[in-house]
Amino acid sequence: MDIEIEMKVVDKNGKALGTVDQIINDMWTGAPRKYVVMEPDDAGALFFKPDQVARVEAGKVTLSLTAADIEST
């Protein structure tokens, strides 16, 4: 399953991080390179790469990192 705009994103502990707002594709291959997550209440944005995804389920992306790990990248 592919990651899509407006999918919920949670960290590896199940903490809700927000929703996918934008998908940044590689200009040469067209493959997703980075995803932008808008935090609730427009608190800011987080970024994650395809290799940081643990699994994708119907309407939800689970990352392989904690919220603290994502904010430090």
Phi and psi in radians as a Rosetta constraint file:
Dihedral C 1 N 2 CA 2 C 2 CIRCULARHARMONIC -1.547 0.35
Dihedral N 2 CA 2 C 2 N 3 CIRCULARHARMONIC 2.651 0.35
Dihedral C 2 N 3 CA 3 C 3 CIRCULARHARMONIC -1.374 0.35
Dihedral N 3 CA 3 C 3 N 4 CIRCULARHARMONIC 2.342 0.35
Dihedral C 3 N 4 CA 4 C 4 CIRCULARHARMONIC -2.207 0.35
Dihedral N 4 CA 4 C 4 N 5 CIRCULARHARMONIC 2.798 0.35
Dihedral C 4 N 5 CA 5 C 5 CIRCULARHARMONIC -0.987 0.35
Dihedral N 5 CA 5 C 5 N 6 CIRCULARHARMONIC 2.492 0.35
Dihedral C 5 N 6 CA 6 C 6 CIRCULARHARMONIC 1.271 0.35
Dihedral N 6 CA 6 C 6 N 7 CIRCULARHARMONIC 0.185 0.35
Dihedral C 6 N 7 CA 7 C 7 CIRCULARHARMONIC -1.314 0.35
Dihedral N 7 CA 7 C 7 N 8 CIRCULARHARMONIC 2.497 0.35
Dihedral C 7 N 8 CA 8 C 8 CIRCULARHARMONIC -1.209 0.35
Dihedral N 8 CA 8 C 8 N 9 CIRCULARHARMONIC 2.538 0.35
Dihedral C 8 N 9 CA 9 C 9 CIRCULARHARMONIC -2.176 0.35
Dihedral N 9 CA 9 C 9 N 10 CIRCULARHARMONIC 2.267 0.35
Dihedral C 9 N 10 CA 10 C 10 CIRCULARHARMONIC -2.215 0.35
Dihedral N 10 CA 10 C 10 N 11 CIRCULARHARMONIC 2.674 0.35
Dihedral C 10 N 11 CA 11 C 11 CIRCULARHARMONIC -1.424 0.35
Dihedral N 11 CA 11 C 11 N 12 CIRCULARHARMONIC -3.098 0.35
Dihedral C 11 N 12 CA 12 C 12 CIRCULARHARMONIC -1.184 0.35
Dihedral N 12 CA 12 C 12 N 13 CIRCULARHARMONIC -0.281 0.35
Dihedral C 12 N 13 CA 13 C 13 CIRCULARHARMONIC -1.650 0.35
Dihedral N 13 CA 13 C 13 N 14 CIRCULARHARMONIC 0.027 0.35
Dihedral C 13 N 14 CA 14 C 14 CIRCULARHARMONIC 1.597 0.35
Dihedral N 14 CA 14 C 14 N 15 CIRCULARHARMONIC 0.048 0.35
Dihedral C 14 N 15 CA 15 C 15 CIRCULARHARMONIC -1.256 0.35
Dihedral N 15 CA 15 C 15 N 16 CIRCULARHARMONIC 2.224 0.35
Dihedral C 15 N 16 CA 16 C 16 CIRCULARHARMONIC -1.200 0.35
Dihedral N 16 CA 16 C 16 N 17 CIRCULARHARMONIC 2.275 0.35
Dihedral C 16 N 17 CA 17 C 17 CIRCULARHARMONIC -1.865 0.35
Dihedral N 17 CA 17 C 17 N 18 CIRCULARHARMONIC -0.405 0.35
Dihedral C 17 N 18 CA 18 C 18 CIRCULARHARMONIC 2.469 0.35
Dihedral N 18 CA 18 C 18 N 19 CIRCULARHARMONIC -2.685 0.35
Dihedral C 18 N 19 CA 19 C 19 CIRCULARHARMONIC -2.209 0.35
Dihedral N 19 CA 19 C 19 N 20 CIRCULARHARMONIC 2.677 0.35
Dihedral C 19 N 20 CA 20 C 20 CIRCULARHARMONIC -1.182 0.35
Dihedral N 20 CA 20 C 20 N 21 CIRCULARHARMONIC 2.137 0.35
Dihedral C 20 N 21 CA 21 C 21 CIRCULARHARMONIC -1.818 0.35
Dihedral N 21 CA 21 C 21 N 22 CIRCULARHARMONIC -0.544 0.35
Dihedral C 21 N 22 CA 22 C 22 CIRCULARHARMONIC -2.650 0.35
Dihedral N 22 CA 22 C 22 N 23 CIRCULARHARMONIC 2.549 0.35
Dihedral C 22 N 23 CA 23 C 23 CIRCULARHARMONIC -2.050 0.35
Dihedral N 23 CA 23 C 23 N 24 CIRCULARHARMONIC 2.140 0.35
Dihedral C 23 N 24 CA 24 C 24 CIRCULARHARMONIC -1.762 0.35
Dihedral N 24 CA 24 C 24 N 25 CIRCULARHARMONIC 2.037 0.35
Dihedral C 24 N 25 CA 25 C 25 CIRCULARHARMONIC -1.704 0.35
Dihedral N 25 CA 25 C 25 N 26 CIRCULARHARMONIC 2.642 0.35
Dihedral C 25 N 26 CA 26 C 26 CIRCULARHARMONIC -1.174 0.35
Dihedral N 26 CA 26 C 26 N 27 CIRCULARHARMONIC 2.312 0.35
Dihedral C 26 N 27 CA 27 C 27 CIRCULARHARMONIC -1.174 0.35
Dihedral N 27 CA 27 C 27 N 28 CIRCULARHARMONIC -0.490 0.35
Dihedral C 27 N 28 CA 28 C 28 CIRCULARHARMONIC -1.516 0.35
Dihedral N 28 CA 28 C 28 N 29 CIRCULARHARMONIC -0.781 0.35
Dihedral C 28 N 29 CA 29 C 29 CIRCULARHARMONIC -1.718 0.35
Dihedral N 29 CA 29 C 29 N 30 CIRCULARHARMONIC -0.407 0.35
Dihedral C 29 N 30 CA 30 C 30 CIRCULARHARMONIC 1.431 0.35
Dihedral N 30 CA 30 C 30 N 31 CIRCULARHARMONIC -0.042 0.35
Dihedral C 30 N 31 CA 31 C 31 CIRCULARHARMONIC -1.330 0.35
Dihedral N 31 CA 31 C 31 N 32 CIRCULARHARMONIC 2.575 0.35
Dihedral C 31 N 32 CA 32 C 32 CIRCULARHARMONIC -1.034 0.35
Dihedral N 32 CA 32 C 32 N 33 CIRCULARHARMONIC 2.327 0.35
Dihedral C 32 N 33 CA 33 C 33 CIRCULARHARMONIC -1.928 0.35
Dihedral N 33 CA 33 C 33 N 34 CIRCULARHARMONIC -0.581 0.35
Dihedral C 33 N 34 CA 34 C 34 CIRCULARHARMONIC -2.753 0.35
Dihedral N 34 CA 34 C 34 N 35 CIRCULARHARMONIC 2.643 0.35
Dihedral C 34 N 35 CA 35 C 35 CIRCULARHARMONIC -2.124 0.35
Dihedral N 35 CA 35 C 35 N 36 CIRCULARHARMONIC 2.501 0.35
Dihedral C 35 N 36 CA 36 C 36 CIRCULARHARMONIC -1.898 0.35
Dihedral N 36 CA 36 C 36 N 37 CIRCULARHARMONIC 2.237 0.35
Dihedral C 36 N 37 CA 37 C 37 CIRCULARHARMONIC -1.968 0.35
Dihedral N 37 CA 37 C 37 N 38 CIRCULARHARMONIC 2.162 0.35
Dihedral C 37 N 38 CA 38 C 38 CIRCULARHARMONIC -1.509 0.35
Dihedral N 38 CA 38 C 38 N 39 CIRCULARHARMONIC 2.201 0.35
Dihedral C 38 N 39 CA 39 C 39 CIRCULARHARMONIC -1.301 0.35
Dihedral N 39 CA 39 C 39 N 40 CIRCULARHARMONIC 2.707 0.35
Dihedral C 39 N 40 CA 40 C 40 CIRCULARHARMONIC -0.991 0.35
Dihedral N 40 CA 40 C 40 N 41 CIRCULARHARMONIC 2.581 0.35
Dihedral C 40 N 41 CA 41 C 41 CIRCULARHARMONIC 1.041 0.35
Dihedral N 41 CA 41 C 41 N 42 CIRCULARHARMONIC 0.508 0.35
Dihedral C 41 N 42 CA 42 C 42 CIRCULARHARMONIC 0.902 0.35
Dihedral N 42 CA 42 C 42 N 43 CIRCULARHARMONIC 0.673 0.35
Dihedral C 42 N 43 CA 43 C 43 CIRCULARHARMONIC -1.249 0.35
Dihedral N 43 CA 43 C 43 N 44 CIRCULARHARMONIC -0.256 0.35
Dihedral C 43 N 44 CA 44 C 44 CIRCULARHARMONIC 2.592 0.35
Dihedral N 44 CA 44 C 44 N 45 CIRCULARHARMONIC -2.887 0.35
Dihedral C 44 N 45 CA 45 C 45 CIRCULARHARMONIC -2.322 0.35
Dihedral N 45 CA 45 C 45 N 46 CIRCULARHARMONIC 2.568 0.35
Dihedral C 45 N 46 CA 46 C 46 CIRCULARHARMONIC -2.072 0.35
Dihedral N 46 CA 46 C 46 N 47 CIRCULARHARMONIC 2.697 0.35
Dihedral C 46 N 47 CA 47 C 47 CIRCULARHARMONIC -2.161 0.35
Dihedral N 47 CA 47 C 47 N 48 CIRCULARHARMONIC 2.479 0.35
Dihedral C 47 N 48 CA 48 C 48 CIRCULARHARMONIC -2.476 0.35
Dihedral N 48 CA 48 C 48 N 49 CIRCULARHARMONIC 2.704 0.35
Dihedral C 48 N 49 CA 49 C 49 CIRCULARHARMONIC -1.794 0.35
Dihedral N 49 CA 49 C 49 N 50 CIRCULARHARMONIC 2.790 0.35
Dihedral C 49 N 50 CA 50 C 50 CIRCULARHARMONIC -0.967 0.35
Dihedral N 50 CA 50 C 50 N 51 CIRCULARHARMONIC -0.581 0.35
Dihedral C 50 N 51 CA 51 C 51 CIRCULARHARMONIC -1.320 0.35
Dihedral N 51 CA 51 C 51 N 52 CIRCULARHARMONIC -0.066 0.35
Dihedral C 51 N 52 CA 52 C 52 CIRCULARHARMONIC -1.710 0.35
Dihedral N 52 CA 52 C 52 N 53 CIRCULARHARMONIC 0.105 0.35
Dihedral C 52 N 53 CA 53 C 53 CIRCULARHARMONIC -1.615 0.35
Dihedral N 53 CA 53 C 53 N 54 CIRCULARHARMONIC 2.203 0.35
Dihedral C 53 N 54 CA 54 C 54 CIRCULARHARMONIC -1.480 0.35
Dihedral N 54 CA 54 C 54 N 55 CIRCULARHARMONIC -0.787 0.35
Dihedral C 54 N 55 CA 55 C 55 CIRCULARHARMONIC -2.819 0.35
Dihedral N 55 CA 55 C 55 N 56 CIRCULARHARMONIC 2.744 0.35
Dihedral C 55 N 56 CA 56 C 56 CIRCULARHARMONIC -2.165 0.35
Dihedral N 56 CA 56 C 56 N 57 CIRCULARHARMONIC 2.145 0.35
Dihedral C 56 N 57 CA 57 C 57 CIRCULARHARMONIC -2.067 0.35
Dihedral N 57 CA 57 C 57 N 58 CIRCULARHARMONIC 3.057 0.35
Dihedral C 57 N 58 CA 58 C 58 CIRCULARHARMONIC -0.985 0.35
Dihedral N 58 CA 58 C 58 N 59 CIRCULARHARMONIC 1.886 0.35
Dihedral C 58 N 59 CA 59 C 59 CIRCULARHARMONIC 1.386 0.35
Dihedral N 59 CA 59 C 59 N 60 CIRCULARHARMONIC 0.101 0.35
Dihedral C 59 N 60 CA 60 C 60 CIRCULARHARMONIC -2.552 0.35
Dihedral N 60 CA 60 C 60 N 61 CIRCULARHARMONIC 2.418 0.35
Dihedral C 60 N 61 CA 61 C 61 CIRCULARHARMONIC -1.990 0.35
Dihedral N 61 CA 61 C 61 N 62 CIRCULARHARMONIC 2.223 0.35
Dihedral C 61 N 62 CA 62 C 62 CIRCULARHARMONIC -1.909 0.35
Dihedral N 62 CA 62 C 62 N 63 CIRCULARHARMONIC 2.204 0.35
Dihedral C 62 N 63 CA 63 C 63 CIRCULARHARMONIC -1.585 0.35
Dihedral N 63 CA 63 C 63 N 64 CIRCULARHARMONIC 2.824 0.35
Dihedral C 63 N 64 CA 64 C 64 CIRCULARHARMONIC -1.607 0.35
Dihedral N 64 CA 64 C 64 N 65 CIRCULARHARMONIC 0.147 0.35
Dihedral C 64 N 65 CA 65 C 65 CIRCULARHARMONIC -2.103 0.35
Dihedral N 65 CA 65 C 65 N 66 CIRCULARHARMONIC 2.839 0.35
Dihedral C 65 N 66 CA 66 C 66 CIRCULARHARMONIC -1.515 0.35
Dihedral N 66 CA 66 C 66 N 67 CIRCULARHARMONIC 2.912 0.35
Dihedral C 66 N 67 CA 67 C 67 CIRCULARHARMONIC -1.017 0.35
Dihedral N 67 CA 67 C 67 N 68 CIRCULARHARMONIC -0.692 0.35
Dihedral C 67 N 68 CA 68 C 68 CIRCULARHARMONIC -1.130 0.35
Dihedral N 68 CA 68 C 68 N 69 CIRCULARHARMONIC -0.666 0.35
Dihedral C 68 N 69 CA 69 C 69 CIRCULARHARMONIC -1.151 0.35
Dihedral N 69 CA 69 C 69 N 70 CIRCULARHARMONIC -0.679 0.35
Dihedral C 69 N 70 CA 70 C 70 CIRCULARHARMONIC -1.192 0.35
Dihedral N 70 CA 70 C 70 N 71 CIRCULARHARMONIC -0.736 0.35
Dihedral C 70 N 71 CA 71 C 71 CIRCULARHARMONIC -1.160 0.35
Dihedral N 71 CA 71 C 71 N 72 CIRCULARHARMONIC -0.443 0.35
Dihedral C 71 N 72 CA 72 C 72 CIRCULARHARMONIC -1.535 0.35
Dihedral N 72 CA 72 C 72 N 73 CIRCULARHARMONIC -0.087 0.35
